[in-house]
Amino acid sequence: MQRTMPALPAEVLLLIARHIAPWDLIHFARAIPGMEQLYKPKYWLLIKDEKDLENTVLHVATRDGLIDIVESLLCKDFDLAVRNNQGYTALHYACENGQ
């Protein structure tokens, strides 16, 4: 009989994930089965990024052209009005990148 490791609650995994790079965070989220059902936006708001801009995952996904992540976040009623340290919203990044 195969033993399985007990799963950590999604909230714990996301709290851990807040301390890794945005790109890694996005891949981390994709690796969690059922994340679309367990998604908690409050854990994804401000994350560390390479320039310490306090971007959200939506900022990073929009800036980097990760359309599937953007669509997923928008389906979860992610707050589009959140601004980073420079006053940018995700919409600013989308417009800059022609999305």
Backbone hydrogen bonds, N-H to C=O, Kabsch-Sander energy under -0.5 kcal/mol:
donor,donor_aa,acceptor,acceptor_aa,energy
12,V,9,P,-0.6
13,L,9,P,-2.0
14,L,10,A,-2.5
15,L,11,E,-2.0
16,I,12,V,-2.1
17,A,13,L,-2.2
18,R,14,L,-1.2
19,H,16,I,-1.7
20,I,17,A,-1.8
25,L,21,A,-2.5
26,I,22,P,-2.3
27,H,23,W,-1.8
28,F,24,D,-2.7
29,A,25,L,-2.5
30,R,26,I,-1.9
31,A,27,H,-1.3
32,I,28,F,-0.5
32,I,29,A,-1.1
35,M,32,I,-1.6
37,Q,34,G,-1.7
38,L,34,G,-1.6
39,Y,35,M,-1.3
43,Y,40,K,-1.9
44,W,41,P,-2.0
45,L,41,P,-0.5
45,L,42,K,-0.5
47,I,45,L,-0.5
47,I,55,N,-2.0
48,K,18,R,-0.9
52,D,49,D,-1.5
57,V,44,W,-1.1
60,V,56,T,-2.2
61,A,57,V,-3.0
62,T,58,L,-2.4
63,R,59,H,-2.9
64,D,60,V,-2.4
65,G,62,T,-1.0
66,L,61,A,-2.8
67,I,65,G,-1.7
69,I,66,L,-0.6
70,V,66,L,-2.3
71,E,67,I,-2.9
72,S,68,D,-1.9
73,L,69,I,-2.6
74,L,70,V,-2.5
75,C,71,E,-1.9
76,K,72,S,-0.7
76,K,73,L,-0.7
77,D,74,L,-1.3
78,F,73,L,-1.7
80,L,78,F,-0.6
82,V,79,D,-0.9
84,N,88,Y,-2.1
85,N,53,L,-2.8
87,G,84,N,-1.9
93,Y,89,T,-1.3
94,A,90,A,-2.3
95,C,91,L,-2.6
96,E,92,H,-2.4
97,N,93,Y,-1.9
98,G,95,C,-1.2
99,Q,94,A,-3.0
